Amino acid sequence: MTATARAKIAAAAERPDWSLEAELWARGFSPVAGVDEAGRGALAGPVVAAAVILPVGGHPYRDSKTLPAERREELARQVRAEALAWGVGMAEPAEIDAFNVLRATHLAAARALVQLRLRLAPAGLVTDYLWLDDDAEVVAVARADSRSFQAAAAGVLAKVERDALMAGLADTHPGYEFERNKGYGAPAHLSALDAIGPCEVHRMTFRPLRAAAATGEAVLKAVEQADLPAVRAG
């Protein structure tokens, strides 16, 4: 069993509750929002963050990585319908390359919180280990999306939003199977990088893309030295 499979089983065994929010409520911070992201480890596409404030009570939300796609989509619709407030933000690949993926994730979360605050301003935040520079009090813990209903709901919303964006990018940038791999380093995606090179939505500072760019530059240089016409896939 892989480490990823073990992590999914462990997350599925956990039951989110309100204990992390309760820490903030006890200190006088209310309301509290959950924040989570999707796409930090991908090679292409944006990183997407969401922020959610739910009514207190029981909820079906779980770590999005433990749920099948159809169930995530159902739950995302439920979040939008029942949340007191929610917001989604993203950082584009060029921003990831410019600032690094962690800072870009913070930027996406800040944009999600701007949208959230149009509806309801949180006094506290529960995040999946994102130490956000925000006016609200932050509780940042590992695996918050498996411990907090609100962080789990935010993770579901971010994942569904990003998956839809990647499906759209599959239409405009065919060949990489973004609709299947969502921009992560699946074998088909890596093979496409070898065959046709990166496109404008790839994160060029990530290691496989740096290698692809270096290979492409070496090929073009060799072509120039040999005085042959350069042919690029299009």
BALOBA-1460 file (C-alpha; in Angstrom, 3 decimals):
// residues 234
<rec num="1" residu="m" x="0.000" y="0.000" z="0.000"/>
<rec num="2" residu="t" x="1.346" y="3.413" z="-0.962"/>
<rec num="3" residu="a" x="1.770" y="6.321" z="1.449"/>
<rec num="4" residu="t" x="-0.969" y="8.189" z="-0.442"/>
<rec num="5" residu="a" x="-3.396" y="5.289" z="0.012"/>
<rec num="6" residu="r" x="-2.589" y="5.067" z="3.717"/>
<rec num="7" residu="a" x="-3.152" y="8.815" z="4.090"/>
<rec num="8" residu="k" x="-6.542" y="8.558" z="2.379"/>
<rec num="9" residu="i" x="-7.606" y="5.720" z="4.679"/>
<rec num="10" residu="a" x="-6.472" y="7.662" z="7.729"/>
<rec num="11" residu="a" x="-8.330" y="10.774" z="6.596"/>
<rec num="12" residu="a" x="-11.491" y="8.801" z="5.865"/>
<rec num="13" residu="a" x="-11.410" y="7.361" z="9.388"/>
<rec num="14" residu="e" x="-11.399" y="10.844" z="10.934"/>
<rec num="15" residu="r" x="-14.677" y="12.596" z="11.553"/>
<rec num="16" residu="p" x="-14.685" y="16.385" z="11.232"/>
<rec num="17" residu="d" x="-16.310" y="18.405" z="13.998"/>
<rec num="18" residu="w" x="-16.269" y="21.920" z="15.445"/>
<rec num="19" residu="s" x="-13.418" y="21.525" z="17.937"/>
<rec num="20" residu="l" x="-10.972" y="23.754" z="16.062"/>
<rec num="21" residu="e" x="-13.575" y="26.480" z="15.690"/>
<rec num="22" residu="a" x="-14.447" y="26.069" z="19.374"/>
<rec num="23" residu="e" x="-10.889" y="27.065" z="20.292"/>
<rec num="24" residu="l" x="-11.466" y="30.396" z="18.574"/>
<rec num="25" residu="w" x="-15.010" y="30.875" z="19.854"/>
<rec num="26" residu="a" x="-13.750" y="30.393" z="23.416"/>
<rec num="27" residu="r" x="-11.334" y="33.289" z="22.860"/>
<rec num="28" residu="g" x="-14.117" y="35.541" z="21.564"/>
<rec num="29" residu="f" x="-13.517" y="35.184" z="17.813"/>
<rec num="30" residu="s" x="-16.770" y="34.716" z="15.915"/>
<rec num="31" residu="p" x="-17.737" y="33.974" z="13.221"/>
<rec num="32" residu="v" x="-15.023" y="31.576" z="12.116"/>
<rec num="33" residu="a" x="-14.373" y="30.453" z="8.529"/>
<rec num="34" residu="g" x="-12.655" y="27.359" z="7.182"/>
<rec num="35" residu="v" x="-10.038" y="27.774" z="4.440"/>
<rec num="36" residu="d" x="-8.471" y="25.141" z="2.190"/>
<rec num="37" residu="e" x="-6.823" y="24.889" z="-1.229"/>
<rec num="38" residu="a" x="-6.451" y="22.574" z="-4.197"/>
<rec num="39" residu="g" x="-3.706" y="22.195" z="-6.759"/>
<rec num="40" residu="r" x="-0.516" y="23.132" z="-4.922"/>
<rec num="41" residu="g" x="1.363" y="20.097" z="-6.208"/>
<rec num="42" residu="a" x="0.174" y="20.194" z="-9.826"/>
<rec num="43" residu="l" x="2.485" y="20.954" z="-12.744"/>
<rec num="44" residu="a" x="-0.109" y="23.009" z="-14.609"/>
<rec num="45" residu="g" x="-3.093" y="25.232" z="-13.947"/>
<rec num="46" residu="p" x="-3.907" y="27.560" z="-11.071"/>
<rec num="47" residu="v" x="-3.911" y="26.926" z="-7.371"/>
<rec num="48" residu="v" x="-7.464" y="27.466" z="-6.063"/>
<rec num="49" residu="a" x="-8.522" y="28.310" z="-2.525"/>
<rec num="50" residu="a" x="-11.933" y="28.544" z="-0.890"/>
<rec num="51" residu="a" x="-13.253" y="29.995" z="2.352"/>
<rec num="52" residu="v" x="-16.524" y="28.861" z="3.931"/>
<rec num="53" residu="i" x="-18.696" y="29.768" z="6.921"/>
<rec num="54" residu="l" x="-21.299" y="27.109" z="7.699"/>
<rec num="55" residu="p" x="-24.228" y="27.101" z="10.094"/>
<rec num="56" residu="v" x="-23.292" y="25.196" z="13.242"/>
<rec num="57" residu="g" x="-24.516" y="21.598" z="13.185"/>
<rec num="58" residu="g" x="-23.752" y="18.254" z="11.603"/>
<rec num="59" residu="h" x="-22.523" y="18.165" z="8.026"/>
<rec num="60" residu="p" x="-21.455" y="15.480" z="5.520"/>
<rec num="61" residu="y" x="-18.257" y="17.244" z="4.437"/>
<rec num="62" residu="r" x="-15.011" y="15.278" z="4.507"/>
<rec num="63" residu="d" x="-11.483" y="15.614" z="3.186"/>
<rec num="64" residu="s" x="-12.042" y="16.011" z="-0.571"/>
<rec num="65" residu="k" x="-9.209" y="13.601" z="-1.382"/>
<rec num="66" residu="t" x="-11.196" y="10.737" z="0.147"/>
<rec num="67" residu="l" x="-14.303" y="11.366" z="-1.977"/>
<rec num="68" residu="p" x="-15.146" y="10.308" z="-5.546"/>
<rec num="69" residu="a" x="-15.663" y="13.091" z="-8.075"/>
<rec num="70" residu="e" x="-19.456" y="12.768" z="-8.262"/>
<rec num="71" residu="r" x="-19.784" y="12.990" z="-4.483"/>
<rec num="72" residu="r" x="-17.523" y="16.055" z="-4.375"/>
<rec num="73" residu="e" x="-19.717" y="17.765" z="-6.956"/>
<rec num="74" residu="e" x="-22.858" y="16.986" z="-4.940"/>
<rec num="75" residu="l" x="-21.279" y="18.351" z="-1.789"/>
<rec num="76" residu="a" x="-20.002" y="21.469" z="-3.552"/>
<rec num="77" residu="r" x="-23.559" y="22.268" z="-4.613"/>
<rec num="78" residu="q" x="-24.661" y="21.726" z="-1.015"/>
<rec num="79" residu="v" x="-21.955" y="24.074" z="0.295"/>
<rec num="80" residu="r" x="-23.075" y="26.844" z="-2.039"/>
<rec num="81" residu="a" x="-26.696" y="26.321" z="-1.039"/>
<rec num="82" residu="e" x="-26.338" y="26.140" z="2.739"/>
<rec num="83" residu="a" x="-23.234" y="28.155" z="3.645"/>
<rec num="84" residu="l" x="-23.738" y="31.444" z="5.425"/>
<rec num="85" residu="a" x="-20.949" y="32.744" z="3.195"/>
<rec num="86" residu="w" x="-18.377" y="31.324" z="0.822"/>
<rec num="87" residu="g" x="-15.707" y="32.594" z="-1.542"/>
<rec num="88" residu="v" x="-13.278" y="31.172" z="-4.083"/>
<rec num="89" residu="g" x="-9.995" y="32.658" z="-5.258"/>
<rec num="90" residu="m" x="-7.087" y="31.517" z="-7.383"/>
<rec num="91" residu="a" x="-3.518" y="32.292" z="-8.349"/>
<rec num="92" residu="e" x="-2.493" y="31.721" z="-11.947"/>
<rec num="93" residu="p" x="0.545" y="29.728" z="-13.124"/>
<rec num="94" residu="a" x="2.478" y="32.932" z="-13.903"/>
<rec num="95" residu="e" x="1.936" y="34.076" z="-10.308"/>
<rec num="96" residu="i" x="3.078" y="30.690" z="-9.003"/>
<rec num="97" residu="d" x="6.255" y="31.025" z="-11.057"/>
<rec num="98" residu="a" x="6.785" y="34.617" z="-9.949"/>
<rec num="99" residu="f" x="6.144" y="34.225" z="-6.221"/>
<rec num="100" residu="n" x="6.565" y="30.443" z="-5.531"/>
<rec num="101" residu="v" x="3.657" y="28.112" z="-4.895"/>
<rec num="102" residu="l" x="3.302" y="28.778" z="-1.155"/>
<rec num="103" residu="r" x="3.059" y="32.544" z="-1.587"/>
<rec num="104" residu="a" x="0.698" y="32.039" z="-4.524"/>
<rec num="105" residu="t" x="-1.481" y="29.810" z="-2.333"/>
<rec num="106" residu="h" x="-1.636" y="32.599" z="0.235"/>
<rec num="107" residu="l" x="-2.635" y="34.968" z="-2.572"/>
<rec num="108" residu="a" x="-5.415" y="32.626" z="-3.701"/>
<rec num="109" residu="a" x="-6.659" y="32.328" z="-0.100"/>
<rec num="110" residu="a" x="-6.609" y="36.115" z="0.299"/>
<rec num="111" residu="r" x="-8.723" y="36.447" z="-2.844"/>
<rec num="112" residu="a" x="-11.168" y="33.836" z="-1.561"/>
<rec num="113" residu="l" x="-11.474" y="35.782" z="1.698"/>
<rec num="114" residu="v" x="-12.195" y="38.996" z="-0.206"/>
<rec num="115" residu="q" x="-15.161" y="37.234" z="-1.820"/>
<rec num="116" residu="l" x="-16.253" y="35.749" z="1.517"/>
<rec num="117" residu="r" x="-16.191" y="39.162" z="3.196"/>
<rec num="118" residu="l" x="-18.606" y="40.544" z="0.632"/>
<rec num="119" residu="r" x="-21.175" y="38.363" z="2.427"/>
<rec num="120" residu="l" x="-19.866" y="37.916" z="5.980"/>
<rec num="121" residu="a" x="-16.583" y="38.908" z="7.633"/>
<rec num="122" residu="p" x="-14.895" y="36.243" z="9.782"/>
<rec num="123" residu="a" x="-13.124" y="37.066" z="13.033"/>
<rec num="124" residu="g" x="-11.228" y="33.773" z="12.957"/>
<rec num="125" residu="l" x="-9.927" y="31.291" z="10.412"/>
<rec num="126" residu="v" x="-9.251" y="27.558" z="10.547"/>
<rec num="127" residu="t" x="-6.803" y="26.588" z="7.807"/>
<rec num="128" residu="d" x="-5.050" y="23.475" z="6.574"/>
<rec num="129" residu="y" x="-1.650" y="24.626" z="7.848"/>
<rec num="130" residu="l" x="-1.738" y="27.934" z="5.995"/>
<rec num="131" residu="w" x="-0.335" y="30.679" z="8.204"/>
<rec num="132" residu="l" x="-2.196" y="33.498" z="6.507"/>
<rec num="133" residu="d" x="-1.334" y="37.137" z="7.062"/>
<rec num="134" residu="d" x="-4.891" y="38.246" z="7.785"/>
<rec num="135" residu="d" x="-6.716" y="40.536" z="10.196"/>
<rec num="136" residu="a" x="-8.658" y="37.510" z="11.469"/>
<rec num="137" residu="e" x="-7.163" y="35.219" z="14.111"/>
<rec num="138" residu="v" x="-5.724" y="32.105" z="12.447"/>
<rec num="139" residu="v" x="-5.602" y="28.527" z="13.699"/>
<rec num="140" residu="a" x="-3.423" y="26.637" z="11.214"/>
<rec num="141" residu="v" x="-3.185" y="22.894" z="11.802"/>
<rec num="142" residu="a" x="-2.171" y="19.924" z="9.701"/>
<rec num="143" residu="r" x="-5.052" y="17.993" z="8.116"/>
<rec num="144" residu="a" x="-7.624" y="20.617" z="9.085"/>
<rec num="145" residu="d" x="-9.763" y="19.406" z="6.179"/>
<rec num="146" residu="s" x="-10.228" y="16.094" z="7.994"/>
<rec num="147" residu="r" x="-10.860" y="17.746" z="11.390"/>
<rec num="148" residu="s" x="-13.104" y="20.711" z="10.598"/>
<rec num="149" residu="f" x="-16.438" y="20.665" z="8.755"/>
<rec num="150" residu="q" x="-15.694" y="24.128" z="7.417"/>
<rec num="151" residu="a" x="-12.162" y="23.414" z="6.204"/>
<rec num="152" residu="a" x="-13.473" y="20.205" z="4.606"/>
<rec num="153" residu="a" x="-16.246" y="22.156" z="2.873"/>
<rec num="154" residu="a" x="-13.696" y="24.696" z="1.645"/>
<rec num="155" residu="g" x="-11.514" y="21.879" z="0.325"/>
<rec num="156" residu="v" x="-14.430" y="20.338" z="-1.546"/>
<rec num="157" residu="l" x="-15.356" y="23.685" z="-3.070"/>
<rec num="158" residu="a" x="-11.764" y="24.436" z="-4.106"/>
<rec num="159" residu="k" x="-11.242" y="20.972" z="-5.587"/>
<rec num="160" residu="v" x="-14.469" y="21.009" z="-7.624"/>
<rec num="161" residu="e" x="-13.800" y="24.537" z="-8.880"/>
<rec num="162" residu="r" x="-10.270" y="23.630" z="-9.923"/>
<rec num="163" residu="d" x="-11.280" y="20.350" z="-11.574"/>
<rec num="164" residu="a" x="-13.791" y="22.248" z="-13.714"/>
<rec num="165" residu="l" x="-11.137" y="24.777" z="-14.690"/>
<rec num="166" residu="m" x="-8.740" y="21.996" z="-15.694"/>
<rec num="167" residu="a" x="-11.431" y="20.326" z="-17.801"/>
<rec num="168" residu="g" x="-11.812" y="23.614" z="-19.646"/>
<rec num="169" residu="l" x="-8.051" y="23.876" z="-20.125"/>
<rec num="170" residu="a" x="-8.097" y="20.376" z="-21.635"/>
<rec num="171" residu="d" x="-10.202" y="21.799" z="-24.472"/>
<rec num="172" residu="t" x="-7.938" y="24.775" z="-25.122"/>
<rec num="173" residu="h" x="-4.675" y="22.870" z="-24.550"/>
<rec num="174" residu="p" x="-5.259" y="19.331" z="-25.868"/>
<rec num="175" residu="g" x="-2.741" y="16.545" z="-25.602"/>
<rec num="176" residu="y" x="-1.923" y="16.697" z="-21.894"/>
<rec num="177" residu="e" x="-5.103" y="14.932" z="-20.663"/>
<rec num="178" residu="f" x="-5.814" y="17.703" z="-18.151"/>
<rec num="179" residu="e" x="-9.390" y="16.428" z="-17.945"/>
<rec num="180" residu="r" x="-7.997" y="13.238" z="-16.385"/>
<rec num="181" residu="n" x="-4.878" y="14.240" z="-14.474"/>
<rec num="182" residu="k" x="-5.951" y="17.790" z="-13.521"/>
<rec num="183" residu="g" x="-2.441" y="19.012" z="-14.250"/>
<rec num="184" residu="y" x="-0.644" y="16.632" z="-11.888"/>
<rec num="185" residu="g" x="2.390" y="14.640" z="-12.946"/>
<rec num="186" residu="a" x="0.624" y="11.518" z="-14.227"/>
<rec num="187" residu="p" x="2.539" y="9.352" z="-16.740"/>
<rec num="188" residu="a" x="0.422" y="10.549" z="-19.684"/>
<rec num="189" residu="h" x="1.052" y="14.168" z="-18.719"/>
<rec num="190" residu="l" x="4.808" y="13.632" z="-18.419"/>
<rec num="191" residu="s" x="4.852" y="11.788" z="-21.745"/>
<rec num="192" residu="a" x="3.068" y="14.717" z="-23.381"/>
<rec num="193" residu="l" x="5.652" y="17.101" z="-21.960"/>
<rec num="194" residu="d" x="8.363" y="15.004" z="-23.596"/>
<rec num="195" residu="a" x="6.481" y="14.860" z="-26.897"/>
<rec num="196" residu="i" x="5.074" y="18.365" z="-27.333"/>
<rec num="197" residu="g" x="6.661" y="20.400" z="-24.548"/>
<rec num="198" residu="p" x="4.935" y="22.709" z="-22.062"/>
<rec num="199" residu="c" x="2.161" y="25.185" z="-22.779"/>
<rec num="200" residu="e" x="1.257" y="28.560" z="-21.311"/>
<rec num="201" residu="v" x="-0.596" y="27.100" z="-18.307"/>
<rec num="202" residu="h" x="2.361" y="25.041" z="-17.082"/>
<rec num="203" residu="r" x="4.327" y="26.094" z="-14.026"/>
<rec num="204" residu="m" x="7.770" y="26.569" z="-15.505"/>
<rec num="205" residu="t" x="9.565" y="26.772" z="-12.149"/>
<rec num="206" residu="f" x="8.526" y="23.222" z="-11.206"/>
<rec num="207" residu="r" x="11.269" y="20.636" z="-11.707"/>
<rec num="208" residu="p" x="9.778" y="18.570" z="-14.597"/>
<rec num="209" residu="l" x="9.039" y="21.799" z="-16.466"/>
<rec num="210" residu="r" x="12.536" y="23.150" z="-15.903"/>
<rec num="211" residu="a" x="13.853" y="19.916" z="-17.384"/>
<rec num="212" residu="a" x="11.468" y="20.150" z="-20.345"/>
<rec num="213" residu="a" x="12.455" y="23.755" z="-20.978"/>
<rec num="214" residu="a" x="16.151" y="22.889" z="-20.810"/>
<rec num="215" residu="t" x="15.637" y="20.030" z="-23.278"/>
<rec num="216" residu="g" x="13.739" y="22.281" z="-25.659"/>
<rec num="217" residu="e" x="16.448" y="24.943" z="-25.541"/>
<rec num="218" residu="a" x="19.108" y="22.306" z="-26.218"/>
<rec num="219" residu="v" x="17.184" y="21.016" z="-29.263"/>
<rec num="220" residu="l" x="16.715" y="24.498" z="-30.698"/>
<rec num="221" residu="k" x="20.392" y="25.286" z="-30.166"/>
<rec num="222" residu="a" x="21.404" y="22.089" z="-31.959"/>
<rec num="223" residu="v" x="19.068" y="22.923" z="-34.852"/>
<rec num="224" residu="e" x="20.556" y="26.411" z="-35.142"/>
<rec num="225" residu="q" x="24.095" y="25.049" z="-35.113"/>
<rec num="226" residu="a" x="23.199" y="22.504" z="-37.799"/>
<rec num="227" residu="d" x="21.542" y="25.239" z="-39.879"/>
<rec num="228" residu="l" x="18.318" y="23.196" z="-40.130"/>
<rec num="229" residu="p" x="14.742" y="24.502" z="-39.949"/>
<rec num="230" residu="a" x="13.258" y="24.401" z="-36.466"/>
<rec num="231" residu="v" x="10.008" y="22.442" z="-36.266"/>
<rec num="232" residu="r" x="7.749" y="22.824" z="-33.263"/>
<rec num="233" residu="a" x="4.605" y="20.898" z="-32.416"/>
<rec num="234" residu="g" x="1.494" y="23.032" z="-32.632"/>
